[in-house]
Amino acid sequence: MLMGDFTRGFLLGLLVGEGHFGGDGRQAQITLRMHARHRRLFEWLLKNVPGSRLYGPYSHGGRSYYQWMVRGEGLKKLLPLLDSLPLEEIDPVTFEKYRRMKLNYRL
């Protein structure tokens, strides 16, 4: 997956700040959940991360939000890019979550 420096850096920032690395017990997934006012940001993600999906908007507890996910083939294509980023150096906590997801799902 080819991305310019800005796109890679912006994606890294989103994942460090808002990302969840896990899965549903069958397959790994990366999830971002943010307020519905960030719709354009989610559209940017859909355009720049092929195979990702957007769900929502959902309303819960007086909050309206979207949930973006990448899993399956889309995640497999994203992994080499994520592996090339200095995630461990920038945020060891996020790196550990990413590493654990990869181990748990044999990626």
N, CA, C and O of each residue as an XYZ file, in Angstrom:
428
protein
N       0.847     -1.166      0.000
C       0.000      0.000      0.000
C       0.898      1.236      0.000
O       1.665      1.458      0.937
N       0.795      2.029     -1.052
C       1.618      3.221     -1.179
C       0.902      4.420     -0.587
O      -0.261      4.680     -0.894
N       1.614      5.148      0.267
C       1.079      6.363      0.872
C       2.194      7.381      0.937
O       3.358      7.034      1.135
N       1.831      8.633      0.768
C       2.789      9.696      0.936
C       3.130      9.896      2.407
O       2.474      9.344      3.291
N       4.159     10.690      2.653
C       4.608     10.927      4.030
C       3.512     11.517      4.906
O       3.328     11.088      6.045
N       2.780     12.505      4.378
C       1.728     13.110      5.183
C       0.669     12.078      5.557
O       0.273     11.994      6.720
N       0.211     11.302      4.596
C      -0.837     10.319      4.835
C      -0.380      9.285      5.855
O      -1.130      8.936      6.766
N       0.838      8.799      5.707
C       1.381      7.821      6.662
C       1.451      8.409      8.060
O       1.051      7.766      9.031
N       1.959      9.632      8.163
C       2.091     10.275      9.466
C       0.745     10.556     10.109
O       0.566     10.368     11.312
N      -0.196     11.008      9.297
C      -1.528     11.301      9.823
C      -2.205     10.025     10.308
O      -2.824     10.010     11.372
N      -2.088      8.957      9.527
C      -2.653      7.672      9.921
C      -2.015      7.187     11.220
O      -2.714      6.715     12.116
N      -0.705      7.302     11.325
C      -0.008      6.893     12.546
C      -0.536      7.681     13.738
O      -0.784      7.106     14.798
N      -0.712      8.992     13.578
C      -1.237      9.814     14.667
C      -2.634      9.399     15.083
O      -2.939      9.334     16.274
N      -3.485      9.116     14.104
C      -4.846      8.660     14.430
C      -4.824      7.346     15.200
O      -5.547      7.183     16.183
N      -3.997      6.417     14.752
C      -3.957      5.112     15.398
C      -3.378      5.196     16.804
O      -3.848      4.506     17.708
N      -2.365      6.033     16.996
C      -1.794      6.206     18.327
C      -2.811      6.874     19.253
O      -2.971      6.468     20.404
N      -3.490      7.891     18.751
C      -4.409      8.649     19.588
C      -5.753      7.993     19.827
O      -6.323      8.124     20.910
N      -6.262      7.295     18.840
C      -7.651      6.800     18.915
C      -7.819      5.317     18.606
O      -8.909      4.777     18.797
N      -6.782      4.651     18.139
C      -6.925      3.291     17.631
C      -7.085      2.224     18.690
O      -6.556      2.328     19.797
N      -7.819      1.209     18.328
C      -7.964     -0.001     19.136
C      -7.492     -1.166     18.267
O      -7.942     -1.337     17.134
N      -6.586     -1.955     18.816
C      -6.023     -3.104     18.103
C      -6.516     -4.355     18.807
O      -6.177     -4.598     19.965
N      -7.313     -5.145     18.110
C      -7.857     -6.342     18.735
C      -8.489     -7.241     17.714
O      -7.939     -7.471     16.637
N      -9.647     -7.745     18.058
C     -10.343     -8.643     17.155
C     -11.617     -9.136     17.794
O     -11.965     -8.762     18.914
N     -12.301     -9.982     17.059
C     -13.585    -10.504     17.518
C     -13.488    -11.969     17.924
O     -14.510    -12.638     18.080
N     -12.277    -12.469     18.095
C     -12.076    -13.871     18.422
C     -11.811    -14.740     17.206
O     -11.236    -15.822     17.321
N     -12.233    -14.263     16.034
C     -12.001    -14.997     14.786
C     -10.996    -14.295     13.905
O     -10.153    -14.931     13.272
N     -11.093    -12.960     13.866
C     -10.189    -12.213     12.995
C      -9.768    -10.914     13.665
O     -10.511    -10.316     14.443
N      -8.559    -10.503     13.337
C      -8.003     -9.262     13.870
C      -8.694     -8.066     13.234
O      -9.223     -8.145     12.125
N      -8.676     -6.955     13.964
C      -9.218     -5.723     13.406
C      -8.607     -4.526     14.121
O      -8.213     -4.594     15.285
N      -8.547     -3.435     13.380
C      -8.186     -2.146     13.949
C      -9.434     -1.291     13.868
O     -10.092     -1.232     12.829
N      -9.758     -0.628     14.967
C     -10.995      0.140     15.065
C     -10.702      1.554     15.541
O      -9.861      1.768     16.415
N     -11.401      2.509     14.959
C     -11.424      3.888     15.447
C     -12.874      4.246     15.694
O     -13.724      4.053     14.825
N     -13.153      4.761     16.862
C     -14.508      5.205     17.188
C     -14.412      6.666     17.598
O     -13.714      7.018     18.549
N     -15.130      7.514     16.855
C     -15.082      8.947     17.126
C     -16.443      9.575     16.879
O     -17.304      9.003     16.211
N     -16.611     10.764     17.437
C     -17.866     11.508     17.324
C     -18.265     11.673     15.857
O     -17.416     11.754     14.969
N     -19.565     11.720     15.631
C     -20.097     11.837     14.270
C     -19.643     13.109     13.565
O     -19.660     13.165     12.336
N     -19.243     14.118     14.307
C     -18.781     15.350     13.662
C     -17.483     15.137     12.874
O     -17.071     16.014     12.115
N     -16.845     13.990     13.047
C     -15.619     13.665     12.322
C     -15.887     12.884     11.035
O     -14.992     12.202     10.536
N     -17.070     12.969     10.506
C     -17.465     12.206      9.306
C     -16.470     12.386      8.162
O     -16.101     11.407      7.513
N     -16.031     13.610      7.904
C     -15.103     13.837      6.783
C     -13.771     13.130      7.015
O     -13.144     12.656      6.068
N     -13.345     13.062      8.251
C     -12.123     12.336      8.569
C     -12.296     10.852      8.256
O     -11.386     10.221      7.718
N     -13.438     10.302      8.582
C     -13.702      8.901      8.266
C     -13.753      8.671      6.759
O     -13.292      7.637      6.275
N     -14.303      9.612      6.023
C     -14.302      9.498      4.566
C     -12.875      9.495      4.031
O     -12.563      8.766      3.090
N     -12.016     10.304      4.625
C     -10.592     10.320      4.247
C      -9.975      8.949      4.499
O      -9.234      8.438      3.660
N     -10.279      8.355      5.649
C      -9.759      7.021      5.959
C     -10.233      5.989      4.946
O      -9.448      5.160      4.486
N     -11.509      6.037      4.600
C     -12.037      5.088      3.621
C     -11.313      5.203      2.286
O     -11.042      4.198      1.628
N     -11.003      6.438      1.890
C     -10.314      6.670      0.625
C      -8.860      6.196      0.684
O      -8.336      5.683     -0.305
N      -8.218      6.360      1.817
C      -6.787      6.090      1.931
C      -6.433      4.716      2.471
O      -5.279      4.297      2.385
N      -7.405      4.013      3.022
C      -7.157      2.658      3.532
C      -8.138      1.717      2.845
O      -9.221      1.448      3.366
N      -7.754      1.220      1.676
C      -8.638      0.312      0.926
C      -9.025     -0.909      1.754
O      -8.209     -1.482      2.477
N     -10.273     -1.282      1.629
C     -10.774     -2.440      2.362
C     -11.325     -2.094      3.733
O     -11.874     -2.959      4.416
N     -11.187     -0.842      4.142
C     -11.745     -0.447      5.440
C     -13.233     -0.166      5.282
O     -13.723      0.040      4.172
N     -13.944     -0.160      6.405
C     -15.398      0.045      6.382
C     -15.790      1.030      7.460
O     -15.101      1.179      8.468
N     -16.910      1.702      7.234
C     -17.436      2.654      8.199
C     -18.822      2.201      8.633
O     -19.656      1.839      7.802
N     -19.061      2.224      9.935
C     -20.337      1.826     10.499
C     -20.910      2.990     11.303
O     -20.179      3.736     11.956
N     -22.223      3.126     11.242
C     -22.878      4.164     12.020
C     -23.529      5.179     11.112
O     -23.614      4.950      9.905
N     -23.985      6.275     11.640
C     -23.717      6.709     13.013
C     -24.576      5.942     14.025
O     -25.709      5.541     13.756
N     -23.980      5.766     15.185
C     -24.658      5.155     16.313
C     -24.925      6.227     17.352
O     -24.197      7.216     17.433
N     -25.954      6.035     18.135
C     -26.241      6.917     19.259
C     -26.285      6.071     20.516
O     -26.989      5.064     20.587
N     -25.518      6.501     21.504
C     -25.468      5.759     22.754
C     -25.076      6.725     23.867
O     -24.082      7.442     23.754
N     -25.836      6.740     24.906
C     -25.513      7.590     26.047
C     -25.454      9.067     25.709
O     -24.656      9.806     26.284
N     -26.292      9.502     24.781
C     -26.290     10.906     24.394
C     -25.173     11.287     23.451
O     -24.973     12.469     23.172
N     -24.445     10.310     22.958
C     -23.316     10.556     22.060
C     -23.597      9.928     20.705
O     -24.121      8.817     20.627
N     -23.252     10.630     19.648
C     -23.408     10.118     18.296
C     -22.015      9.881     17.726
O     -21.181     10.786     17.723
N     -21.763      8.671     17.245
C     -20.418      8.345     16.785
C     -20.443      7.386     15.599
O     -21.433      6.703     15.336
N     -19.307      7.364     14.892
C     -19.042      6.393     13.838
C     -17.963      5.443     14.324
O     -17.184      5.757     15.224
N     -17.942      4.285     13.707
C     -16.893      3.315     13.985
C     -16.296      2.873     12.658
O     -16.998      2.355     11.789
N     -15.004      3.082     12.515
C     -14.256      2.692     11.321
C     -13.481      1.435     11.657
O     -12.913      1.321     12.743
N     -13.456      0.484     10.724
C     -12.727     -0.767     10.947
C     -11.973     -1.184      9.701
O     -12.394     -0.944      8.569
N     -10.856     -1.809      9.954
C     -10.150     -2.490      8.878
C      -9.804     -3.886      9.400
O      -9.232     -4.036     10.480
N     -10.159     -4.894      8.618
C      -9.897     -6.288      8.970
C      -9.791     -7.099      7.686
O      -9.943     -6.554      6.593
N      -9.540     -8.357      7.808
C      -9.465     -9.231      6.640
C      -8.366     -8.807      5.685
O      -7.263     -8.452      6.103
N      -8.682     -8.847      4.387
C      -7.692     -8.514      3.356
C      -7.204     -7.067      3.472
O      -6.032     -6.784      3.224
N      -8.093     -6.162      3.845
C      -7.690     -4.765      4.025
C      -6.632     -4.625      5.097
O      -5.677     -3.866      4.930
N      -6.785     -5.346      6.195
C      -5.796     -5.309      7.270
C      -4.489     -5.948      6.821
O      -3.410     -5.433      7.116
N      -4.580     -7.051      6.120
C      -3.362     -7.721      5.644
C      -2.542     -6.801      4.742
O      -1.312     -6.826      4.774
N      -3.224     -5.992      3.941
C      -2.522     -5.049      3.072
C      -1.959     -3.871      3.846
O      -0.975     -3.266      3.422
N      -2.569     -3.538      4.974
C      -2.122     -2.416      5.790
C      -0.937     -2.780      6.694
O      -0.142     -1.908      7.043
N      -0.813     -4.047      7.072
C       0.224     -4.461      8.013
C       1.644     -4.082      7.586
O       2.395     -3.577      8.421
N       2.052     -4.297      6.335
C       3.418     -3.911      5.972
C       3.679     -2.412      6.182
O       4.772     -2.019      6.590
N       2.689     -1.597      5.906
C       2.839     -0.166      6.142
C       3.000      0.107      7.634
O       3.902      0.841      8.037
N       2.127     -0.481      8.456
C       2.216     -0.260      9.894
C       3.543     -0.769     10.450
O       4.134     -0.149     11.335
N       4.004     -1.899      9.925
C       5.286     -2.451     10.371
C       6.456     -1.535     10.019
O       7.488     -1.555     10.690
N       6.295     -0.736      8.972
C       7.391      0.144      8.547
C       7.434      1.455      9.331
O       8.409      2.199      9.233
N       6.398      1.743     10.099
C       6.338      2.988     10.853
C       7.059      2.854     12.196
O       7.134      1.752     12.740
N       7.584      3.941     12.737
C       8.312      3.878     14.010
C       7.373      3.854     15.219
O       7.560      4.621     16.164
N       6.385      2.994     15.194
C       5.375      2.939     16.246
C       5.986      2.611     17.609
O       5.630      3.229     18.613
N       6.896      1.650     17.648
C       7.515      1.263     18.925
C       8.286      2.437     19.528
O       8.249      2.649     20.741
N       8.965      3.178     18.706
C       9.753      4.320     19.162
C       8.863      5.471     19.632
O       9.164      6.128     20.629
N       7.768      5.711     18.911
C       6.906      6.859     19.198
C       5.979      6.591     20.385
O       5.806      7.453     21.246
N       5.389      5.405     20.431
C       4.434      5.103     21.497
C       4.487      3.610     21.839
O       3.769      2.811     21.237
N       5.334      3.231     22.801
C       5.473      1.821     23.154
C       4.163      1.161     23.596
O       3.976     -0.034     23.365
N       3.265      1.902     24.217
C       1.990      1.329     24.662
C       1.162      0.889     23.457
O       0.659     -0.234     23.425
N       1.019      1.774     22.464
C       0.271      1.426     21.250
C       0.975      0.304     20.503
O       0.325     -0.607     19.991
N       2.306      0.367     20.439
C       3.055     -0.690     19.758
C       2.763     -2.046     20.406
O       2.585     -3.040     19.702
N       2.714     -2.094     21.728
C       2.451     -3.357     22.420
C       1.060     -3.891     22.090
O       0.892     -5.098     21.915
N       0.069     -3.020     22.005
C      -1.280     -3.443     21.624
C      -1.283     -4.000     20.203
O      -1.916     -5.019     19.929
N      -0.575     -3.325     19.308
C      -0.456     -3.774     17.919
C       0.254     -5.127     17.861
O      -0.196     -6.042     17.170
N       1.359     -5.247     18.588
C       2.133     -6.492     18.610
C       1.288     -7.645     19.149
O       1.317     -8.750     18.606
N       0.535     -7.382     20.219
C      -0.318     -8.415     20.810
C      -1.412     -8.865     19.842
O      -1.715    -10.054     19.752
N      -2.003     -7.908     19.117
C      -3.015     -8.266     18.124
C      -2.395     -9.194     17.074
O      -2.987    -10.209     16.707
N      -1.210     -8.839     16.601
C      -0.560     -9.671     15.591
C      -0.247    -11.059     16.129
O      -0.414    -12.045     15.412
N       0.195    -11.157     17.353
C       0.484    -12.461     17.949
C      -0.793    -13.274     18.155
O      -0.849    -14.450     17.797
N      -1.809    -12.650     18.727
C      -3.054    -13.365     19.021
C      -3.731    -13.907     17.775
O      -4.392    -14.944     17.822
N      -3.566    -13.207     16.665
C      -4.235    -13.599     15.424
C      -3.256    -14.141     14.383
O      -3.594    -14.279     13.207
N      -2.054    -14.440     14.830
C      -1.018    -15.054     13.974
C      -0.815    -14.298     12.663
O      -0.821    -14.888     11.583
N      -0.637    -12.995     12.777
C      -0.411    -12.156     11.596
C       1.074    -11.935     11.385
O       1.468    -11.252     10.439
